[in-house]
């Protein structure tokens, strides 16, 4: 195939950050709401960035909620201290082979920066496209990456763990690798959407991509 550019998602693809996100939301939002919110209620608001989630949950205290969320997101990052095993080695291998790496994530720019710094990945990705509080914008983000890299969808792939990633990639016309190695991934749901490839372990992905670059 001759892959020259790889675009990564972050949550559930690079690292198991969802438990961290839920913990930070609960610590920051529950005191402002004055009530307990469940993980399911938080996840139901996903699509926009964290700023958009907070806007939905506490619209009258959005700025305070965002600042508090980011504070706890950083403080609690020990919940997800490292990326998935094998990810660092994979990224370093790709860089050594001259593959251009980018990231398109639904996370906000500030939380994305906190996580990339935590993992030591700040310099790994040439281009970073983050989420919007207004709603999902991965289609726009992927298109922007291709333009900024002067890349073609024919020699690029996206790697992500969510059904929405597959839908977005099909809209753009870029091949999609479904990442099913996170505990939060729903492999059967991903498979129903017919990704171009699907891998259950990072080693499987590494073996495949090594022969495709």
C-alpha positions as CSV (number, residue, x, y, z in Angstrom):
1,X,0.0,0.0,0.0
2,X,2.9,2.4,0.7
3,X,1.6,4.2,3.8
4,X,3.4,7.6,4.2
5,X,1.1,9.3,6.7
6,X,-0.7,8.0,9.7
7,X,-3.3,9.9,11.7
8,X,-4.0,8.7,15.2
9,X,-6.9,9.2,17.6
10,X,-5.9,9.6,21.3
11,X,-8.5,8.3,23.7
12,X,-8.7,4.6,23.5
13,X,-6.1,4.4,20.8
14,X,-2.9,5.9,22.2
15,X,-3.9,5.4,25.8
16,X,-6.7,4.2,28.1
17,X,-7.7,7.7,29.1
18,X,-11.5,7.3,29.5
19,X,-11.3,6.3,33.2
20,X,-9.2,9.5,33.7
21,X,-11.7,11.6,31.8
22,X,-14.6,10.3,33.9
23,X,-12.8,10.8,37.2
24,X,-11.9,14.4,36.3
25,X,-15.5,15.1,35.2
26,X,-16.9,13.8,38.4
27,X,-14.4,15.6,40.6
28,X,-15.0,18.9,38.8
29,X,-18.6,18.9,37.8
30,X,-20.4,17.2,40.7
31,X,-19.7,20.0,43.2
32,X,-20.9,22.6,40.8
33,X,-24.0,20.6,39.9
34,X,-24.7,19.7,43.4
35,X,-25.6,16.1,42.4
36,X,-23.9,12.9,41.4
37,X,-23.6,12.1,37.7
38,X,-22.9,8.7,36.4
39,X,-20.2,7.7,33.9
40,X,-23.0,6.8,31.4
41,X,-24.5,10.3,31.7
42,X,-21.1,11.8,31.0
43,X,-20.4,9.6,28.1
44,X,-23.8,10.4,26.6
45,X,-22.6,14.0,26.1
46,X,-19.4,13.0,24.2
47,X,-19.0,14.3,20.7
48,X,-18.0,17.8,21.4
49,X,-14.7,18.4,23.3
50,X,-14.7,18.5,27.1
51,X,-15.6,22.2,27.0
52,X,-18.7,21.2,25.1
53,X,-19.6,18.5,27.6
54,X,-19.3,21.0,30.5
55,X,-21.4,23.5,28.5
56,X,-24.2,20.9,28.3
57,X,-24.0,19.9,31.9
58,X,-23.5,23.3,33.6
59,X,-24.1,26.0,31.0
60,X,-24.2,28.8,33.7
61,X,-20.8,27.9,35.1
62,X,-19.0,26.7,32.0
63,X,-15.7,28.7,32.5
64,X,-15.4,27.6,36.1
65,X,-16.2,24.0,35.1
66,X,-13.6,24.0,32.4
67,X,-10.8,25.4,34.6
68,X,-11.6,22.9,37.4
69,X,-11.8,20.0,34.9
70,X,-8.4,20.7,33.5
71,X,-6.9,21.1,37.0
72,X,-8.2,17.6,38.0
73,X,-7.4,16.1,34.6
74,X,-3.8,17.0,35.2
75,X,-3.7,16.0,38.9
76,X,-5.4,12.7,38.3
77,X,-3.3,11.7,35.2
78,X,-1.6,9.0,37.4
79,X,-4.8,7.0,36.6
80,X,-3.3,6.8,33.1
81,X,0.4,7.3,33.6
82,X,1.5,5.6,30.5
83,X,0.2,4.9,26.9
84,X,-0.8,1.5,25.9
85,X,2.1,-1.0,26.0
86,X,3.8,-1.0,22.6
87,X,2.5,2.4,21.4
88,X,5.7,4.3,22.1
89,X,7.8,1.7,20.3
90,X,5.3,1.8,17.3
91,X,5.5,5.5,17.1
92,X,9.3,5.6,17.3
93,X,9.5,2.9,14.6
94,X,7.2,4.8,12.3
95,X,9.2,8.0,12.8
96,X,12.4,6.2,12.1
97,X,10.9,4.9,8.8
98,X,10.0,8.5,7.7
99,X,6.3,8.1,8.2
100,X,4.6,11.4,9.0
101,X,2.5,11.3,12.1
102,X,-0.5,13.5,12.9
103,X,-3.3,13.4,15.5
104,X,-7.0,14.1,15.1
105,X,-8.9,13.8,18.4
106,X,-12.2,14.9,19.8
107,X,-10.4,16.1,23.0
108,X,-10.0,19.7,23.7
109,X,-6.6,21.3,22.9
110,X,-5.7,21.8,26.6
111,X,-6.4,18.2,27.8
112,X,-4.7,16.8,24.7
113,X,-1.6,18.8,25.5
114,X,-1.6,17.6,29.1
115,X,-1.8,13.9,28.0
116,X,0.9,14.3,25.2
117,X,3.2,15.9,27.7
118,X,2.5,13.2,30.3
119,X,3.5,10.5,27.8
120,X,6.4,12.4,26.3
121,X,4.7,12.5,22.9
122,X,4.6,16.3,22.4
123,X,7.1,16.2,19.5
124,X,5.9,13.0,17.9
125,X,3.0,14.4,15.9
126,X,3.7,16.9,13.1
127,X,0.1,18.2,13.1
128,X,-2.5,18.2,15.8
129,X,-6.2,18.8,15.2
130,X,-8.3,18.8,18.4
131,X,-12.0,18.8,19.2
132,X,-14.6,21.7,19.2
133,X,-17.0,22.6,22.0
134,X,-19.6,23.0,19.2
135,X,-19.7,19.3,18.3
136,X,-17.9,16.6,16.5
137,X,-15.4,17.8,13.8
138,X,-13.2,14.9,13.0
139,X,-14.1,15.0,9.3
140,X,-12.9,18.6,9.1
141,X,-9.8,17.7,11.2
142,X,-8.8,14.8,9.0
143,X,-9.2,16.9,5.9
144,X,-7.1,19.7,7.4
145,X,-4.3,17.2,8.2
146,X,-4.3,15.9,4.6
147,X,-4.1,19.4,3.3
148,X,-1.4,20.5,5.7
149,X,0.7,17.5,5.0
150,X,0.1,17.9,1.3
151,X,-1.0,14.2,1.5
152,X,-3.3,11.9,-0.3
153,X,-5.9,9.7,1.3
154,X,-4.5,6.9,-0.9
155,X,-1.2,6.8,1.0
156,X,-2.6,7.7,4.4
157,X,-4.6,5.9,7.1
158,X,-6.5,6.9,10.3
159,X,-6.3,4.8,13.4
160,X,-9.2,5.1,15.9
161,X,-11.3,3.1,18.3
162,X,-14.8,4.6,18.0
163,X,-17.6,3.8,15.5
164,X,-17.7,7.6,14.8
165,X,-14.1,7.3,13.6
166,X,-15.1,4.8,11.0
167,X,-18.0,6.9,9.8
168,X,-15.9,10.0,9.6
169,X,-13.1,8.2,7.6
170,X,-15.6,6.8,5.1
171,X,-17.0,10.3,4.6
172,X,-13.5,11.7,3.9
173,X,-12.4,8.6,1.9
174,X,-9.4,7.7,4.0
175,X,-8.7,4.1,4.9
176,X,-9.5,3.4,8.6
177,X,-7.8,1.0,11.0
178,X,-10.2,0.1,13.8
179,X,-8.4,-0.1,17.1
180,X,-10.0,-2.7,19.3
181,X,-7.3,-3.1,22.0
182,X,-8.8,-0.8,24.6
183,X,-11.1,-2.2,27.3
184,X,-13.6,0.4,26.2
185,X,-13.7,-0.7,22.6
186,X,-16.8,-2.5,21.3
187,X,-15.3,-4.8,18.7
188,X,-18.6,-6.2,17.4
189,X,-19.9,-2.7,16.8
190,X,-16.7,-1.6,15.0
191,X,-16.9,-4.7,12.8
192,X,-20.4,-4.0,11.8
193,X,-19.3,-0.7,10.2
194,X,-16.7,-2.5,8.0
195,X,-13.5,-0.8,8.7
196,X,-10.7,-1.4,6.2
197,X,-8.7,-3.3,8.9
198,X,-9.3,-4.1,12.6
199,X,-6.7,-5.2,15.1
200,X,-7.2,-6.5,18.6
201,X,-3.6,-5.8,19.8
202,X,-0.9,-3.2,19.1
203,X,1.5,-6.0,18.1
204,X,-1.0,-7.1,15.4
205,X,-1.1,-3.5,14.1
206,X,2.7,-3.1,14.3
207,X,3.3,-6.3,12.3
208,X,0.8,-5.2,9.6
209,X,2.0,-1.6,9.3
210,X,5.6,-2.6,9.2
211,X,4.9,-4.5,5.9
212,X,2.8,-1.6,4.6
213,X,5.1,1.3,4.7
